[in-house]
């Protein structure tokens, strides 16, 4: 019996090769899309599997929220470095505790005459006990136990020493610490938070240094005679790993249950007065995926990138299944006489339905084969779009083949059920009377095509909103400065280059149009401070973004002055300014008012009547002692230095600080190449033994913007696929409906209706499910778009434009898709249509 069904199915499919090819292609596109999203989720789900201890390594997390809910961070995996000491004391059941801290992507490394900037990570010796890294030279058990030791990656060792052995060689780190190479490791297997993917927390490092190297470099930056700073429980300094017992005597759940008491025991009471701090723990295998979500949905909107893509992939597959159902039903309408004859000869409904499902199964298997050919063809492009290589985990294990079997079964049933039921209910008398009979339910076929366009419309709205927001990010982030800005990293305590001297020398380069300083690159870093309108310690406070800048910052960045003035030497701003901002709740420095410049959003947020009214007014930074007064000396245009919306307001203050770590040089756009040569020559003259670390400001922007750009590309691809598949389904519905209404058209034309009226009538009937689909999709798309926009500090206004644009595009495309069938039906001659009536 099965052989007979297969033979008939293949015969029927071969009888209509074009319809078969169209069905296979559209279904294959849907399956390929779903398989790719499954591969994405599988990749992140397989993180750290190659490490022997992965199932018992926990990572400490920190969540922080102000009492007024104006600022919050959830599940940060970077915590204060001193927390490790308290964990060792409070939890003796934990076998090992290890810290890893990013020293910098441009850490100074020199060996002899060779000087490079490298990505470096400092780690405790126990780090190598937790993670069995692929050592090619040296002993993992002792590699980081000696002070001032480093482990190099194989690629970096080759870059430094060529083919010569690296073990025992000396490297100068940070232009300060003499270290010894004690190990070399090969590339870390993927997927891992230590790997090469964009979201990896410790990605692409060139060397691991013992933790004392970082401590030595940090101590060198402190002023001589400075008192030890108190523990800052809000600092994000290190990833703290904990190795739990192998016998299960102390589990991750048990650790989580005891961490609230740990927090209450150690966190100072004064911090709890204005904020809520919580500690948690996650499985290290979740770090890679959590970092991905944190990079896109930083404000915690209740969605993950993995679930979002898997859901969208499933929607596109559902569209493909519905499309097959519509096309198969339209095709089956031409086979009603055959089905009627078979039923007249004794065929049962179940046999007819089973025959149709077998045909759907044959087609699904063919589509799966085509889908995997498409997936394989797309694999080389995936790293450039998603930043990961999915081929390493896609086909691994029994789980994949179970997934594949489930896809075939579900798609066969989902796509073939409706045509099978429709054919099973064909009436022999009606089928044998004419070549076609009404097949299937009118409202159900309309609902199916409406469902397709609802998904397509939803995706189109989300794509439009994403594109508008991304364009807004580029416009507001990069600003209007035509000349390129170059950032030069210069931590003077390690480079030994005085910042004032460097500024003066850079200003002498003919192509340089301005030089200033900034504490950290924009977009990749965000600092905030608590401010109040009064000196009362109990007064309400607000978190505002804070930028530590140097003189001439505003003209270099092209930020316009609105009222008052900017920082200058004539008013003694340098003497009045704090030596260096140290974050929220700063309480150091003199109690005389410190000068600050604020933006337009600050004026609105603090209720000043106008920018002019805000000039010379005081605001206060609360602390453990008397609040520090800050005097507003000027108001400038709002300029965005961060994407993320975890700070509820977008107000910004600028504070003048000397000797910051980044020099910003504005280079004439007419001669960028010689300007860069002049910058390099100046640096080499001042620091001949230190490699320069310079990047265009646009590069920092693009580094953060890349995640949103990739998300937009993926959404656009999914939307285009959904539309392409929906159009074929609409064409199938047009064929079916045109056939059903042919007699109606004949009657109407016999009573004098014109062809133009028939076209208008048929287009209106085809348009109804499309319009209804848009109306259904709009509320869901609004919720999704609103959740996405809420992750940004400066979201665009959600206007009706994306929704109306979706309606217009879907209608026009739908009309083009059904145009040929509509025109054919409207031209039908009454005599030919009604001759059997």
Secondary structure as GFF3:
##gff-version 3
##sequence-region A 1 837
A	DSSP	alpha_helix	2	15	.	.	.	ID=ss1
A	DSSP	alpha_helix	17	45	.	.	.	ID=ss2
A	DSSP	three_ten_helix	54	56	.	.	.	ID=ss3
A	DSSP	beta_strand	57	66	.	.	.	ID=ss4
A	DSSP	beta_strand	72	76	.	.	.	ID=ss5
A	DSSP	beta_strand	78	79	.	.	.	ID=ss6
A	DSSP	alpha_helix	83	90	.	.	.	ID=ss7
A	DSSP	beta_strand	96	111	.	.	.	ID=ss8
A	DSSP	beta_strand	114	123	.	.	.	ID=ss9
A	DSSP	alpha_helix	127	130	.	.	.	ID=ss10
A	DSSP	beta_strand	135	138	.	.	.	ID=ss11
A	DSSP	beta_strand	149	153	.	.	.	ID=ss12
A	DSSP	alpha_helix	154	161	.	.	.	ID=ss13
A	DSSP	beta_strand	170	173	.	.	.	ID=ss14
A	DSSP	beta_strand	177	185	.	.	.	ID=ss15
A	DSSP	beta_strand	207	210	.	.	.	ID=ss16
A	DSSP	alpha_helix	211	221	.	.	.	ID=ss17
A	DSSP	beta_strand	238	243	.	.	.	ID=ss18
A	DSSP	alpha_helix	252	266	.	.	.	ID=ss19
A	DSSP	alpha_helix	269	272	.	.	.	ID=ss20
A	DSSP	beta_strand	275	283	.	.	.	ID=ss21
A	DSSP	three_ten_helix	284	286	.	.	.	ID=ss22
A	DSSP	alpha_helix	287	296	.	.	.	ID=ss23
A	DSSP	alpha_helix	305	332	.	.	.	ID=ss24
A	DSSP	three_ten_helix	333	335	.	.	.	ID=ss25
A	DSSP	alpha_helix	336	344	.	.	.	ID=ss26
A	DSSP	alpha_helix	349	386	.	.	.	ID=ss27
A	DSSP	three_ten_helix	390	392	.	.	.	ID=ss28
A	DSSP	alpha_helix	397	424	.	.	.	ID=ss29
A	DSSP	alpha_helix	428	433	.	.	.	ID=ss30
A	DSSP	alpha_helix	442	478	.	.	.	ID=ss31
A	DSSP	beta_strand	484	489	.	.	.	ID=ss32
A	DSSP	alpha_helix	492	495	.	.	.	ID=ss33
A	DSSP	alpha_helix	499	507	.	.	.	ID=ss34
A	DSSP	beta_strand	512	518	.	.	.	ID=ss35
A	DSSP	beta_strand	528	531	.	.	.	ID=ss36
A	DSSP	beta_strand	542	549	.	.	.	ID=ss37
A	DSSP	alpha_helix	553	557	.	.	.	ID=ss38
A	DSSP	beta_strand	561	564	.	.	.	ID=ss39
A	DSSP	alpha_helix	573	576	.	.	.	ID=ss40
A	DSSP	beta_strand	594	599	.	.	.	ID=ss41
A	DSSP	alpha_helix	600	605	.	.	.	ID=ss42
A	DSSP	alpha_helix	611	614	.	.	.	ID=ss43
A	DSSP	beta_strand	618	621	.	.	.	ID=ss44
A	DSSP	beta_strand	628	636	.	.	.	ID=ss45
A	DSSP	beta_strand	652	656	.	.	.	ID=ss46
A	DSSP	beta_strand	662	667	.	.	.	ID=ss47
A	DSSP	alpha_helix	672	686	.	.	.	ID=ss48
A	DSSP	beta_strand	694	696	.	.	.	ID=ss49
A	DSSP	alpha_helix	697	740	.	.	.	ID=ss50
A	DSSP	alpha_helix	742	750	.	.	.	ID=ss51
A	DSSP	alpha_helix	755	789	.	.	.	ID=ss52
A	DSSP	alpha_helix	801	826	.	.	.	ID=ss53
A	DSSP	alpha_helix	830	834	.	.	.	ID=ss54
###
